[in-house]
Amino acid sequence: MNTKPIVIIDTDPGHDDALAIMLLIRSGLADVKAITTVAGNVNVQKTTNNARFILDLIDSKVPIYSGSAKPLKKDPIFANVHGTSGLAGAKVTKIELLNGMAVKKIIEIVRANINKVTLVTIGPETNIAKAFLKDPELPKLINKIIIMGGAINVSGNKSRVAEFNFFVDSDAANIVFNAPVKKILVPLDVCNVMPMFLEDFQKIEGGLKKPILSMMKNFIKGIAKFENFKGALVYDALATYFLINPKAFKLKMMDIRIETKGELTSGMSVVDKRSWGTKKPNVNVAVKINRKMFINDFIRIISD
């Protein structure tokens, strides 16, 4: 009997997405049924090309289904820390055909595996929101969603208050947060204190060391230039790590809503921190991750 969680990774690769995908698939601890791509760090053609590069790098046959080219209601907004290709330092040469099947496949896989699928969303949540709009019963058929996004008690990394994924498509994030599905959130608060450095990546043994070092050198330069931080902030890898070692995480239930209309606050994760009033907790938030466990597991899994 297969006891591995069935997983769909919805992603916009992205250096940290690359680490996240490699980490989860290489761990062998999840049955990854699909990679669905979305516009986010770069446009959807580039994110899909990058997904193909990552899977080829680890010799994975997981199918790729391209998805949304723009947010639900807004114009696309792209990142700058990943370079123009979205994966600076990687030799991405293949152009992957855009099949536009992400939303269809998300629905199909969930309905074929009722209450067994974990969605890992490590980009803007446009594809997931579209799937929920198309099939309103879908949230109740999902085991859980692990979300990289949000800023609880720290500043945003795209605006004063908003994390990138929620900022890019706040309407989609709002739909997901209001959906009746178990949610686990890995926000900037824990990601910001879990950097990796070149000396960490130097400890990798085997064939992935060289391409990862090339990518991470460029990523660290981008983070330093645009976010004034020294080190690789590996946001998305921490989200997939929850499936590998949940014991490394401390979680806390919170009542969070996503702002969609604020002139200065669009994409903000609005937490009810009041000491009074009736709370309606809707998401389990990672408030602490054991960094030593993560680094050790990452190096062990990625090494040959």
Helices and strands as residue ranges (DSSP letters): E 6-11, H 15-27, E 31-37, H 44-57, E 64-66, H 102-112, E 117-121, H 126-134, G 138-141, E 144-148, H 164-168, H 170-178, E 183-186, H 188-191, H 198-201, H 209-227, H 235-244, G 246-248, E 249-254, E 256-258, E 269-271, E 283-289, H 291-302
